[in-house]
Amino acid sequence: MDLTYTNYLKIDELLGLQELKSSPKEHDEMLFIIIHQTYELWFKQILHELDKLKNEFENGNTWTSIKVLRRILTILKTMVSQVDILETMTPLEFNSFRKFLGQSSGFQSLQFRELEILCGLRSPLIIEAHADSPQHLEIIDQRLNELAIWESFCHYLTLKGYPVHPRRENDEGLIFNPSEEVQSVLIEVMKNNPEAALVAELLVDFDEGLQEWRYRHVKMVERTIGAKKGTGGSDGVAYLQKTLNRAIFPDLWAIRASF
């Protein structure tokens, strides 16, 4: 069979993945499924890019790191804009099929947990949400043993002559504590190495972009279900609000007051 647009992209299989659970079929469930499947595809691409970014950092490559970071930032902007589409669905429209979702929940997104792990975040929920899936736990364990983005960036700085050796100090929340020693080195980088400084600023953009997506996601959930429990028994908005304003590169934010 010749390679075509349809079989290369597996269009027939892709368009068959939207299986509505509501009965009778609710119109807005299709949108709900497609938006979340799209998010998972973007998570997959971000993880793909982050793996490359860490490799570029660990080899001291500046410009390819910049290119990868800019792509990730553009994807995050796209993800944020997708919330606008989901918000065209009213609470009544969502509740018309919500009961058919059973125990399924966004908390069970393996790829988002992988992203959080690479960002240096830890939570009992990472394990609990996948306790019944040995395959998922294997992937999580692999990610937990990888270098976090911050560790790879610090290795990059060390290769550039600015030795930074972050220590993992926490088992929950962000594994790295802010460090005045690290901040002192970062200030020197920002003042004396424009290329490395640009990489650092793009990491701040990434941190901010992730926080922006979390905020829009929280507000979308809040306007859709209010203070109700989330599907699957999660705390819903109450839990999501705890994740807001959680910087993953606190040292890069702390040095803002030093210039």
C-alpha positions, 0 to 999 in steps of 0.5 A, a space after each residue: 500500500 502506498 503511503 498516503 496522508 490518511 494511513 501515515 497519520 492513521 486518520 481513520 483510527 484517530 477519528 474512531 477514538 472519540 467514544 461517547 459514554 452518554 446515553 442518549 448521546 450528549 452533543 457536548 461530550 464530543 468536545 470534552 473528549 476531543 479537547 482532553 485527547 488533544 491535551 494528551 497529544 500536546 503533553 506527549 510533544 512537550 515530554 518529547 521536547 523536554 527530553 531533547 532539552 535536557 540532552 542539549 543542556 547536558 551537552 552544553 548546547 545553547 542555541 538548540 536549547 533556546 530553539 526547543 524552549 521556544 517551541 515548548 512555550 508556543 505549545 503552552 500558549 496553544 494549550 492555554 487558548 484551548 481552554 477558551 474552546 472548552 469554556 464555550 460549554 456551560 455547566 448545564 451542558 457538562 452536567 448532562 454527561 458528567 455522570 457517565 464519566 464514572 471514576 475517570 479524572 484528569 488526576 489520572 493523566 500519566 503524562 502530566 505526572 511525568 511533566 510534573 516529575 521533570 519539573 522537580 515536583 513530588 506528591 503522594 498523588 503521583 503514585 496513588 493515582 496509578 497504583 492499579 497500573 504497574 505499567 504506569 508505575 514503571 514509567 513513573 519510577 523511570 522518570 523519578 530516577 531521571 535528572 529534573 530540568 533544573 538539574 540539567 540546566 545547572 549542569 549546563 551552567 557548570 559546563 559554561 564555567 558557573 558551577 552549580 550543584 543542586 541538592 534534592 532536599 524534599 520528598 514532597 512539593 518541589 525537591 529543591 529549596 531556594 539557595 542563596 549560593 545558587 542565586 549568587 551564581 545566577 546573578 553572575 550569569 545574568 550579568 556576564 553571560 548573555 547567552 546563558 542569561 537568555 536560556 535562564 529567561 526562557 526557563 522563567 517563561 516556561 515556569 510562568 507559562 505552566 503557571 498560566 495554564 494551571 490558572 486557566 485550568 482551575 478557573 475553567 473547572 471552577 466555572 464548570 463545577 464550582 466547589 463540587 468534588 471532581 470526578 473520581 472523588 478528587 477534591 476538584 477546585 480545592 486541590 487545583 488551587 493549591 497548585 497555583 503560584 507554585 514556581 518550579 525555578 524559585 531561584 530564577 524568580 528570587 534574583 529579580 530583586 537583585 538588579 
